[in-house]
Amino acid sequence: MTRCPCEEEVLNRIRPTPEERTYVRAMGERLIEAVERSGKAKAMMVGSVARDTFVRGDRDLDVFMLFDPALSREELQEQGLALAHRIAEEFGATWREKYAEHPYVNATIDSLDIDLVPCYAVASATEIKSAVDRTPFHTRYILGHIGGYADDVLLFKQFTKSGGVYGSDHMTEGFSGYLCEILTIHYGGFHPLLRAAACWRPGEVIDIEGHGAKEFEDPLVVIDPVDPERNVAAALSLSRMFEFVELARGYLAEPSEAFFCRPPSPPLTREVFARLLSARGTHLFSFTFATPDYTPDTVVPQLRKSAESIRELLERSGFPVNRIDVCMGKERSMLLLELMAETVPVMRRHIGPPLSTRENAEKFLEKYVREEVLAGPYVEDGRYVVELPRRFTRAVDLLRSKTVFDVALGKHVRRSMKQGWTVKAGAECWDEEFAVFVSRFLDRASPLARIKRLTGK
């Protein structure tokens, strides 16, 4: 099909060069040969390099080492890591162990970022023993169905990357590379995909093989072509899904290279941050504490759960919250909470049961005639009402108190906060380590709104 001129420009910029392709593939073949020479496992390249859908400069190479399924998990881990160590050393690589569902080795060889991942050589994706066992089937499926859509996948990946909705990690909650490939194949190219996405609604279901075996409640459901019980889009949040929908509508209305080029957004300076915050007239608070020593997949959901629980605590205590957000840093993590008010009166109204529910009304009366109250209980419109003193009239005192441990914090977050946490208010929330995060919090806008502001259209 005919492409927009801007798409040809983008493809010329993001397509891997023939030299890059040859170099990365040759390195993959050498690693596969080294694995298989050991006699311990078979090997294959997986991921976007193997599928020829990698964007120029994304020099990540994944080599999976496929072991006999008869091995126990402990034997797979032991033999897999030993083999990965040996190969990394044979290639003179700097390497380190990383952990997903089970350990693997991440190595740097001649400027390539290489993962050596042990998995089981199972007969089908429905027989997997761990999540990584599925990946070779993904690669084989895409290679068998990609046809002439490799350029369309590159455009889609660049489009989602530039729009800030690419990445299935817990911080991004966006589109994975495999999801991009499946959607492009299903819809038959980049443009048909955008036209379809412009009409998506929550609960959209795509089952390319027509073999879905269970129901999902995710915003977008894309049944894995190699596993009927898995949703490829499970990581995609409703917000990221509709940011993409917005981008698709904007691009179809007015195609532009701006949709593929995300300009660098430098963080605000401390002074500009303070000025913008003052102009809002709201009250910003930050929580910082040591980052728990676990993977982002474990920590980020716990940060979100903790921030939501603290939001609920603030709301219950009379402090209305506008927005919250979280950031997992290498050494420290931050929760940001923007409040509409930082102080509340000492008095709070507590509405009791209607007197028509006699038993409950009598219990309420008995309880509060014995407690220290500011007024009441009294009858108002047929119900008991009592006016009580608050424990905290300033949000900062509540946030610095041990009351925060009474709410449902994530397990590892709670443990980290028990070692100490810092609460800062207003312009003091500025922190060099979190400069980009706090800047984006204040300067929040949808991807299309940013593009329209940038292009003046």
PyMOL commands that set and color helices and strands:
alter all, ss='L'
color gray80, all
select helices_A, chain A and resi 5-14+18-37+47-51+73-90+125-127+131-145+150-162+177-187+190-197+238-253+257-259+270-280+296-316+358-369+395-400+402-406+411-418+426-429+432-442+447-455
alter helices_A, ss='H'
color red, helices_A
select strands_A, chain A and resi 42-46+60-67+94-99+103-109+112-120+204-206+220-224+227-231+283-290+321-328+332-339+347-354+375-380+383-389+422-425
alter strands_A, ss='S'
color yellow, strands_A
deselect
rebuild
show_as cartoon
